[in-house]
Amino acid sequence: MAVITNILKGDCLDRLTEVKDNSVDLIITSPPYADSRVKTYGGINPEKYVEWFLPRSQQFLRVLKPSGTFILNIKEKVVNGERSTYVLELILALRKQGWLWTEEFIWHKKNSYPGKWPNRFRDSWERLLQFNKTKSFFMNQEAVMVPMGDWAQTRLKNLSLIDLGRDESKVKSGFGKKVANWLSRSKAYPTNVLHMATETNNKNHSAVFPEALPEWFIKLFTKTGGWVLDPFLGSGTTTRVASRMGRNSIGIEILEEYYRAALRDVNRLDDKLVDNQVYEQITQVRHIYVR
Ligand SMILES: C[S@@+](CC[C@H](N)C(=O)[O-])C[C@H]1O[C@@H](n2cnc3c(N)ncnc32)[C@H](O)[C@@H]1O
């Protein structure tokens, strides 16, 4: 089965109008953060961020299938000695727009290097906010199971009497756990903290995803042949990974430089072809829009 990769240039607000309602299984993206990286691809004022984001997320809501998931990688920075609140405001506004805020994963950047600040420590994690349209979204938990090794060596090493029996919820919720049940298993479900190194080798863009990040969510939230969308594509990490994993994808990038980098990447074109604009003809063939 041929995999379709559509790389589109422009503002995702406009280009998404070409995409059919309820057609995408997973939206995974890292938008420009408020006011950061102004020199490279423009930042949005934190005061205006929600206002800027909402018309775009309205399109995301329209194109996402009811069983689909939206993963938003974002992190507020420090302004005048305080954490900015725009991400919190955005979460509330997205809920009002009709999204369910179903989960928050933490991306722990495990390759951070040491540093010294007068009143805080190295920022070494980012948010991966999960939003859904319905509570019955598709989730293949088995696809991301991890070897028991880590637990076997730590939590399961010295089990208490409570761990060996069933530990009922203290608040009488009806939930309980029997940790000993996991002793004989070779795999366990992961936690919502993802330990992944940042990508430091990509010279095409200053803020790329490590490939492992879209890969993990694509495995969890889509099937082979499903559709993945990254509306703020950057250098094309999401479309590259989706295509390698047998998923169709749409990537939208506003800046010519990154758009070309993403096209080169997915079509394996060399710079000469891109400069000669041959890519326009080649990619037209691949641009089979969803609509
Ligand atoms: C944080 S970067 C994404 C990096 C990407 N995850 C990667 O691995 O390369 C955000 C990208 O969104 C692009 N962008 C900003 N506003 C946009 C818009 N309205 N529509 C489409 N792309 C936009 C920027 O040019 C930038 O390349």
The ligand as an SDF file (V2000), in Angstrom:
LIG
                    3D

 27 29  0  0  0  0  0  0  0  0999 V2000
    8.7590   24.5180   16.8960 C   0  0  0  0  0  0  0  0  0  0  0  0
    8.8550   24.5250   15.1940 S   0  0  0  0  0  0  0  0  0  0  0  0
    8.4790   22.8610   14.7400 C   0  0  0  0  0  0  0  0  0  0  0  0
    9.6820   21.9720   14.6590 C   0  0  0  0  0  0  0  0  0  0  0  0
    9.3370   20.5570   14.2340 C   0  0  0  0  0  0  0  0  0  0  0  0
    8.6640   19.8190   15.2930 N   0  0  0  0  0  0  0  0  0  0  0  0
   10.5570   19.7700   13.7650 C   0  0  0  0  0  0  0  0  0  0  0  0
   10.8100   18.6700   14.2570 O   0  0  0  0  0  0  0  0  0  0  0  0
   11.2870   20.2830   12.8920 O   0  0  0  0  0  0  0  0  0  0  0  0
    7.4290   25.3980   14.6690 C   0  0  0  0  0  0  0  0  0  0  0  0
    7.3450   25.6250   13.1630 C   0  0  0  0  0  0  0  0  0  0  0  0
    6.0640   26.2060   12.8570 O   0  0  0  0  0  0  0  0  0  0  0  0
    6.2320   27.0930   11.7560 C   0  0  0  0  0  0  0  0  0  0  0  0
    5.0620   27.9840   11.7620 N   0  0  0  0  0  0  0  0  0  0  0  0
    4.8450   29.1140   12.5040 C   0  0  0  0  0  0  0  0  0  0  0  0
    3.6220   29.6190   12.2780 N   0  0  0  0  0  0  0  0  0  0  0  0
    3.0250   28.7910   11.3800 C   0  0  0  0  0  0  0  0  0  0  0  0
    1.7390   28.7530   10.7670 C   0  0  0  0  0  0  0  0  0  0  0  0
    0.8330   29.7050   11.0410 N   0  0  0  0  0  0  0  0  0  0  0  0
    1.4450   27.7530    9.9070 N   0  0  0  0  0  0  0  0  0  0  0  0
    2.3670   26.7970    9.6150 C   0  0  0  0  0  0  0  0  0  0  0  0
    3.6160   26.7730   10.1560 N   0  0  0  0  0  0  0  0  0  0  0  0
    3.9390   27.7410   11.0380 C   0  0  0  0  0  0  0  0  0  0  0  0
    7.5550   27.7600   12.0430 C   0  0  0  0  0  0  0  0  0  0  0  0
    8.1160   28.3240   10.8700 O   0  0  0  0  0  0  0  0  0  0  0  0
    8.3810   26.6180   12.6240 C   0  0  0  0  0  0  0  0  0  0  0  0
    9.1590   25.9840   11.6270 O   0  0  0  0  0  0  0  0  0  0  0  0
  1  2  1  0
  2  3  1  0
  2 10  1  0
  3  4  1  0
  4  5  1  0
  5  6  1  0
  5  7  1  0
  7  8  2  0
  7  9  1  0
 10 11  1  0
 11 12  1  0
 11 26  1  0
 12 13  1  0
 13 14  1  0
 13 24  1  0
 14 15  1  0
 14 23  1  0
 15 16  2  0
 16 17  1  0
 17 18  1  0
 17 23  2  0
 18 19  1  0
 18 20  2  0
 20 21  1  0
 21 22  2  0
 22 23  1  0
 24 25  1  0
 24 26  1  0
 26 27  1  0
M  CHG  2   2   1   9  -1
M  END
$$$$
